[in-house]
Amino acid sequence: MTASNVTASVVAADLDEAADIVAAERPAADWRGFETRGASQAHFAMLHALLSGRYFDEAQSELGLLHAESVDGPWLLRFPAYSVQRLAALDEAGLEAVAEELAATEDFEAGQWRAADALKLVQQMAELADAAAAQGKAIFLWIVNDE
């Protein structure tokens, strides 16, 4: 599976809503959040690694796989609370710096992400992190292979 073949819904929800998110056809339509194409588990793990200072393998294991329907998904993961708080605390210059680092990583370069695409993802994540932190919610990643 290549990252361009995946769709991710990134939503803020209560922990007890995880099963409902898994069952949804398009979670971003039912919860506060957004949908993005081409962002795989590895992309979100790299974002967590940059925000937390963890090695990629550690960051990937910390994403917290909650559900895997099949090899094509949907998969439900929880974005780590530390990185949610970190995103919520960054100012625009900090978000831009994270996006620049993200765009320069191997997974993002291989997926032909432009710096502007990485910045949009980071800004959307930060906006959702602000809301999630203020409301005591978690951020979930619902990822499915489109093919």
C-alpha positions as CSV (number, residue, x, y, z in Angstrom):
1,M,0.0,0.0,0.0
2,T,1.3,3.4,-0.9
3,A,0.4,6.5,1.1
4,S,-1.3,8.0,-2.0
5,N,-3.9,5.2,-1.8
6,V,-5.0,6.0,1.7
7,T,-7.6,8.4,3.2
8,A,-7.3,9.5,6.8
9,S,-10.1,11.1,8.8
10,V,-8.6,13.0,11.8
11,V,-11.2,13.7,14.5
12,A,-11.5,14.9,18.0
13,A,-13.8,12.7,20.2
14,D,-14.2,11.2,23.6
15,L,-12.4,8.0,24.3
16,D,-15.7,6.1,24.6
17,E,-16.6,7.0,21.0
18,A,-13.8,4.9,19.5
19,A,-16.2,2.1,18.4
20,D,-18.5,4.6,16.8
21,I,-15.6,6.1,14.8
22,V,-14.6,2.7,13.5
23,A,-18.1,2.0,12.3
24,A,-18.5,5.4,10.6
25,E,-18.1,5.6,6.8
26,R,-16.6,9.1,7.0
27,P,-15.8,10.1,10.6
28,A,-14.8,13.7,9.7
29,A,-18.4,14.2,8.6
30,D,-19.7,13.1,12.0
31,W,-17.1,14.5,14.4
32,R,-15.0,17.7,14.5
33,G,-12.0,17.1,12.3
34,F,-10.8,16.9,8.7
35,E,-10.1,14.4,6.0
36,T,-6.8,14.1,4.1
37,R,-5.6,11.9,1.3
38,G,-2.1,10.4,1.2
39,A,-1.3,10.6,4.9
40,S,-0.5,7.2,6.2
41,Q,0.2,5.9,9.7
42,A,3.9,6.5,9.0
43,H,3.2,10.2,8.2
44,F,1.4,10.7,11.5
45,A,4.1,8.7,13.4
46,M,6.8,11.1,11.9
47,L,4.8,14.1,13.0
48,H,4.6,12.6,16.5
49,A,8.4,11.9,16.4
50,L,9.2,15.5,15.6
51,L,6.8,16.8,18.2
52,S,8.0,14.5,21.0
53,G,11.7,14.0,20.2
54,R,11.2,10.3,19.9
55,Y,12.8,8.0,17.4
56,F,10.5,7.0,14.6
57,D,10.0,3.4,15.7
58,E,9.1,4.6,19.2
59,A,6.7,7.2,17.9
60,Q,5.0,4.6,15.6
61,S,4.4,2.2,18.5
62,E,3.0,5.1,20.6
63,L,0.3,5.9,18.0
64,G,-1.8,3.4,19.8
65,L,-3.6,1.1,17.3
66,L,-7.1,0.6,18.7
67,H,-8.7,-1.3,15.9
68,A,-7.7,-2.9,12.6
69,E,-10.7,-4.2,10.5
70,S,-8.5,-5.8,7.8
71,V,-5.3,-5.3,5.9
72,D,-7.1,-2.5,4.0
73,G,-8.5,-0.9,7.1
74,P,-10.1,0.9,8.5
75,W,-7.5,1.3,11.2
76,L,-8.2,3.4,14.2
77,L,-5.3,4.9,16.1
78,R,-5.0,7.5,18.9
79,F,-2.6,10.3,18.3
80,P,-0.5,10.6,21.5
81,A,-1.8,13.1,24.1
82,Y,1.7,14.7,24.5
83,S,1.8,15.6,20.8
84,V,-1.8,16.9,20.9
85,Q,-0.7,19.3,23.8
86,R,2.5,20.2,21.9
87,L,0.6,21.1,18.7
88,A,-1.9,23.1,20.7
89,A,0.9,25.1,22.3
90,L,2.9,26.0,19.1
91,D,2.7,29.4,17.5
92,E,2.6,29.9,13.8
93,A,6.4,30.0,13.5
94,G,6.6,26.8,15.5
95,L,4.1,25.1,13.2
96,E,6.0,26.3,10.1
97,A,9.2,24.9,11.5
98,V,7.6,21.5,12.2
99,A,6.1,21.4,8.7
100,E,9.5,22.2,7.1
101,E,11.1,19.3,9.0
102,L,8.2,17.0,8.2
103,A,8.3,17.8,4.4
104,A,12.0,17.0,4.4
105,T,11.5,13.5,5.8
106,E,11.9,10.4,3.7
107,D,8.2,9.4,3.8
108,F,7.0,12.8,2.9
109,E,9.5,13.2,0.1
110,A,8.7,9.8,-1.3
111,G,5.0,10.8,-1.3
112,Q,5.9,14.0,-3.2
113,W,4.5,16.2,-0.5
114,R,5.3,19.9,-1.0
115,A,6.2,22.1,1.9
116,A,2.8,23.8,1.6
117,D,1.0,20.4,1.9
118,A,2.9,19.5,5.0
119,L,2.1,22.9,6.5
120,K,-1.6,22.5,5.7
121,L,-1.6,19.1,7.5
122,V,0.3,20.5,10.5
123,Q,-2.0,23.6,10.7
124,Q,-5.1,21.4,10.5
125,M,-3.7,19.1,13.2
126,A,-2.9,22.1,15.4
127,E,-6.4,23.6,15.0
128,L,-8.0,20.3,16.0
129,A,-5.5,19.9,18.8
130,D,-6.5,23.3,20.2
131,A,-10.2,22.2,20.2
132,A,-9.4,18.7,21.6
133,A,-7.2,20.1,24.4
134,A,-9.9,22.7,25.4
135,Q,-12.6,20.1,25.5
136,G,-10.7,17.2,27.0
137,K,-11.0,15.1,23.9
138,A,-8.6,12.7,22.2
139,I,-7.5,12.9,18.6
140,F,-8.2,9.7,16.6
141,L,-6.8,8.8,13.2
142,W,-9.2,6.7,11.0
143,I,-7.2,5.4,8.1
144,V,-8.4,3.3,5.1
145,N,-6.9,2.0,1.9
146,D,-8.9,3.4,-1.0
147,E,-8.1,0.6,-3.4
